[in-house]
Amino acid sequence: MKIGDKVRVERMPDGLPPDNKQLQTLFGGCVGKTFPIVAFDGDLVELHVGEVFGKPAEHHQIWLEPSQVKLVEV
Protein backbone atom coordinates (compact mmCIF):
# COMPACT_ATOMS: atom_id res chain seq x y z
CA MET A 1 0.00 0.00 0.00
CA LYS A 2 1.11 3.53 -0.72
CA ILE A 3 -0.17 7.09 -0.42
CA GLY A 4 -3.09 7.63 -2.79
CA ASP A 5 -4.23 4.00 -2.83
CA LYS A 6 -7.88 3.56 -1.90
CA VAL A 7 -8.72 1.26 0.98
CA ARG A 8 -11.95 0.08 2.56
CA VAL A 9 -12.15 0.10 6.34
CA GLU A 10 -12.84 -3.52 7.28
CA ARG A 11 -13.07 -3.23 11.07
CA MET A 12 -12.59 -0.95 14.03
CA PRO A 13 -9.35 -1.05 16.01
CA ASP A 14 -9.10 -3.43 18.92
CA GLY A 15 -9.02 -1.77 22.30
CA LEU A 16 -11.25 1.24 21.62
CA PRO A 17 -12.73 2.23 24.98
CA PRO A 18 -16.36 1.04 24.90
CA ASP A 19 -17.44 4.05 26.97
CA ASN A 20 -15.92 6.57 24.53
CA LYS A 21 -18.94 7.19 22.31
CA GLN A 22 -17.11 9.77 20.19
CA LEU A 23 -14.40 7.30 19.17
CA GLN A 24 -16.94 4.51 18.69
CA THR A 25 -18.99 6.76 16.38
CA LEU A 26 -15.91 8.01 14.50
CA PHE A 27 -14.47 4.58 13.74
CA GLY A 28 -17.84 2.83 13.42
CA GLY A 29 -19.01 5.36 10.84
CA CYS A 30 -16.03 4.49 8.65
CA VAL A 31 -16.42 0.72 8.58
CA GLY A 32 -17.34 -0.40 5.06
CA LYS A 33 -16.40 2.94 3.49
CA THR A 34 -13.52 3.67 1.12
CA PHE A 35 -10.88 6.37 1.56
CA PRO A 36 -7.55 7.25 -0.05
CA ILE A 37 -4.45 6.74 2.04
CA VAL A 38 -3.18 10.20 3.03
CA ALA A 39 -0.02 9.25 4.91
CA PHE A 40 1.66 6.64 7.06
CA ASP A 41 2.61 7.06 10.70
CA GLY A 42 5.02 4.22 11.35
CA ASP A 43 3.01 1.11 10.54
CA LEU A 44 -0.34 2.90 10.72
CA VAL A 45 -2.37 4.04 7.70
CA GLU A 46 -3.73 7.60 7.96
CA LEU A 47 -7.15 8.30 6.47
CA HIS A 48 -9.08 11.59 6.34
CA VAL A 49 -12.71 10.69 6.97
CA GLY A 50 -14.59 13.93 7.63
CA GLU A 51 -16.88 13.47 4.62
CA VAL A 52 -18.61 10.60 6.43
CA PHE A 53 -19.84 13.19 8.92
CA GLY A 54 -20.66 15.97 6.44
CA LYS A 55 -17.39 17.83 6.98
CA PRO A 56 -14.33 18.42 4.78
CA ALA A 57 -12.28 15.20 4.52
CA GLU A 58 -9.39 16.56 6.59
CA HIS A 59 -11.71 17.55 9.47
CA HIS A 60 -11.46 14.03 10.96
CA GLN A 61 -8.51 11.68 10.70
CA ILE A 62 -8.12 8.09 11.77
CA TRP A 63 -5.10 5.81 11.91
CA LEU A 64 -5.49 2.08 11.36
CA GLU A 65 -3.28 -0.96 11.11
CA PRO A 66 -2.97 -2.36 7.57
CA SER A 67 -4.86 -5.48 8.71
CA GLN A 68 -7.91 -3.30 9.43
CA VAL A 69 -8.21 -2.03 5.86
CA LYS A 70 -8.42 -3.70 2.47
CA LEU A 71 -6.85 -2.34 -0.70
CA VAL A 72 -9.59 -1.73 -3.26
CA GLU A 73 -7.95 0.50 -5.89
CA VAL A 74 -4.36 1.28 -6.74
Order of alpha helices (4+ residues) and beta strands (2+ residues): beta-alpha-beta-beta-beta-beta
